[in-house]
Amino acid sequence: MEKKKNNLKEIFQDLDDILKKLEVSDLDIDKMVELYEQGMALTKICKSKIEDAEQRIEVINNNKDLDKDSVI
């Protein structure tokens, strides 16, 4: 099993590689489905990482707002 990717840049590169392979017309249907499945799994990881980052940014921004209120 492939090592789980933690870096979005690596994941995007893998997705790009999968897309390039899918664009090749000489793949059999089983390989195409396998690549599609891998791409969807990587997309799910990306979505989760982006949502986590958005939540962290929201927490940071909320804490920043609280600090402003306490200074005034």
TAHU-V208558 format. One record per residue. N is the residue number from 0. RES is the residue in three letters. SS is DSSP state (h for helix, s for strand, l for the rest). PHI is phi in radians with two decimals (NA if undefined). PSI is psi as a letter, one per 30 degrees, with the letter a starting at -180 (none if undefined). Layout:
N:RES:SS:PHI:PSI ; N:RES:SS:PHI:PSI
This chain:
0:MET:l:NA:k ; 1:GLU:l:-1.24:k ; 2:LYS:l:-1.06:k ; 3:LYS:l:-1.19:k ; 4:LYS:l:-1.43:k ; 5:ASN:l:-1.97:f ; 6:ASN:l:-1.74:k ; 7:LEU:h:-1.05:e ; 8:LYS:h:-1.06:e ; 9:GLU:h:-1.14:e ; 10:ILE:h:-1.13:e ; 11:PHE:h:-1.09:e ; 12:GLN:h:-1.12:e ; 13:ASP:h:-1.09:e ; 14:LEU:h:-1.10:e ; 15:ASP:h:-1.11:e ; 16:ASP:h:-1.09:e ; 17:ILE:h:-1.10:e ; 18:LEU:h:-1.04:e ; 19:LYS:h:-1.08:e ; 20:LYS:h:-1.16:e ; 21:LEU:h:-1.18:f ; 22:GLU:h:-1.30:f ; 23:VAL:l:-1.31:k ; 24:SER:l:-1.44:f ; 25:ASP:l:-1.64:g ; 26:LEU:l:-1.38:k ; 27:ASP:l:-1.41:l ; 28:ILE:h:-1.08:e ; 29:ASP:h:-1.11:e ; 30:LYS:h:-1.17:e ; 31:MET:h:-1.11:e ; 32:VAL:h:-1.15:e ; 33:GLU:h:-1.06:e ; 34:LEU:h:-1.14:e ; 35:TYR:h:-1.08:e ; 36:GLU:h:-1.08:e ; 37:GLN:h:-1.08:e ; 38:GLY:h:-1.08:e ; 39:MET:h:-1.16:e ; 40:ALA:h:-1.12:e ; 41:LEU:h:-1.16:e ; 42:THR:h:-1.08:e ; 43:LYS:h:-1.11:e ; 44:ILE:h:-1.11:e ; 45:CYS:h:-1.02:e ; 46:LYS:h:-1.05:e ; 47:SER:h:-1.11:e ; 48:LYS:h:-1.13:e ; 49:ILE:h:-1.18:e ; 50:GLU:h:-1.10:e ; 51:ASP:h:-1.07:e ; 52:ALA:h:-1.10:e ; 53:GLU:h:-1.07:e ; 54:GLN:h:-1.14:e ; 55:ARG:h:-1.10:e ; 56:ILE:h:-1.13:e ; 57:GLU:h:-1.09:e ; 58:VAL:h:-1.10:e ; 59:ILE:h:-1.05:e ; 60:ASN:h:-1.12:e ; 61:ASN:h:-1.15:e ; 62:ASN:h:-1.17:e ; 63:LYS:h:-1.11:e ; 64:ASP:h:-1.10:e ; 65:LEU:h:-1.14:e ; 66:ASP:h:-1.11:e ; 67:LYS:h:-1.10:e ; 68:ASP:h:-1.16:e ; 69:SER:h:-1.32:f ; 70:VAL:h:-1.35:e ; 71:ILE:l:-1.30:none
